[in-house]
Amino acid sequence: MAARTPRMQQIEELLAEDPTDSFLRYGLAMEYRSAGDDATAAELLKKLLQDTPYVPAYLMVGQLLNELGKWEEAITLLKQGIQQAQNQGNDHAAGEMQGLLATIE
């Protein structure tokens, strides 16, 4: 686990006020990724996706899981993300996820 940065602490304080804020939860995961802790970042994103279909999180968790060698899990989440993106009319995100999925499968 990466050492907590001041930015992580700042985001965690904001999340204490609103633990359901998807943007903040995604931001915290990205801070862990930036700190080199991809496993924690992936776990935070998976927890986020259990609560809400936040489309950017699907692509990022798919990338992280792919890099961590967890291909089956990456494939499952990317397929879910493609469906969510299509449901939300986000063809760009769906296309990015389809491109990543094609490199894994």
LUMVOVO-407589 format. One record per residue (C-alpha): x, y, z; chain. Coordinates in steps of 0.001 Angstrom, whole numbers, plus 500000, padded with zeros to 6 digits. Example, Ala and Ser with C-alpha at 12.3 -4.5 7.8 and 13.67 -1.06 7.14 Angstrom:
BEGIN
{{512300,495500,507800},A},
{{513670,498940,507140},A},
***
This chain:
BEGIN
{{500000,500000,500000},A},
{{501308,503428,499057},A},
{{502110,506083,501598},A},
{{499218,508484,501968},A},
{{499794,511742,500177},A},
{{498394,515121,501244},A},
{{496003,514922,498281},A},
{{494717,511516,499444},A},
{{494109,512947,502899},A},
{{492282,515922,501403},A},
{{490022,513681,499315},A},
{{489363,511375,502286},A},
{{488301,514374,504374},A},
{{485865,515427,501654},A},
{{484576,511866,501403},A},
{{483939,511843,505153},A},
{{481407,514604,504467},A},
{{479885,512856,501431},A},
{{480933,509201,501126},A},
{{478690,508693,498087},A},
{{480457,511245,495851},A},
{{481488,509168,492822},A},
{{483883,511801,491479},A},
{{485765,511984,494790},A},
{{485873,508197,495107},A},
{{487268,507954,491578},A},
{{489765,510696,492382},A},
{{491001,508840,495452},A},
{{491567,505714,493374},A},
{{493515,507773,490828},A},
{{495699,509152,493621},A},
{{496581,505600,494638},A},
{{497375,504775,491004},A},
{{499605,507846,490782},A},
{{501377,506699,493949},A},
{{502057,503319,492321},A},
{{499499,501314,494302},A},
{{497484,499825,491444},A},
{{495990,497052,493591},A},
{{494422,499516,496047},A},
{{493272,501716,493169},A},
{{491538,498731,491543},A},
{{489844,497747,494818},A},
{{488559,501296,495364},A},
{{487170,501387,491831},A},
{{485473,498003,492230},A},
{{483832,499231,495448},A},
{{482684,502364,493631},A},
{{481146,500267,490865},A},
{{479266,498151,493412},A},
{{477410,501323,494399},A},
{{477016,503192,491121},A},
{{477644,502643,487390},A},
{{480264,505433,487124},A},
{{481400,504905,483530},A},
{{484969,506303,483805},A},
{{485661,503801,486589},A},
{{484923,500837,484308},A},
{{487642,501759,481830},A},
{{490179,502532,484537},A},
{{489530,499360,486541},A},
{{489719,497371,483308},A},
{{493136,498893,482586},A},
{{494350,498272,486126},A},
{{493140,494670,486258},A},
{{494705,494015,482855},A},
{{498028,495384,484108},A},
{{497712,493276,487265},A},
{{497175,490138,485158},A},
{{493561,489691,486281},A},
{{492245,489279,482754},A},
{{488966,487459,483428},A},
{{487911,490079,485967},A},
{{488979,492854,483572},A},
{{486915,491304,480765},A},
{{483824,491007,482967},A},
{{484009,494592,484193},A},
{{484765,495986,480742},A},
{{481712,494219,479296},A},
{{479587,495683,482103},A},
{{481126,499087,481446},A},
{{480402,498932,477726},A},
{{476765,498174,478509},A},
{{476556,501029,481023},A},
{{478218,503460,478615},A},
{{475790,502475,475863},A},
{{472859,502833,478273},A},
{{474054,506348,479080},A},
{{474645,507243,475421},A},
{{478408,507524,475921},A},
{{479643,506012,472673},A},
{{483170,507362,473127},A},
{{483659,505560,476453},A},
{{482059,502402,475062},A},
{{484473,502509,472133},A},
{{487507,502946,474392},A},
{{486434,499992,476507},A},
{{485766,497874,473420},A},
{{489270,498675,472183},A},
{{490830,497613,475480},A},
{{488657,494514,475609},A},
{{489846,493520,472129},A},
{{493473,493635,473294},A},
{{492724,491366,476279},A},
{{490445,488742,474731},A},
***
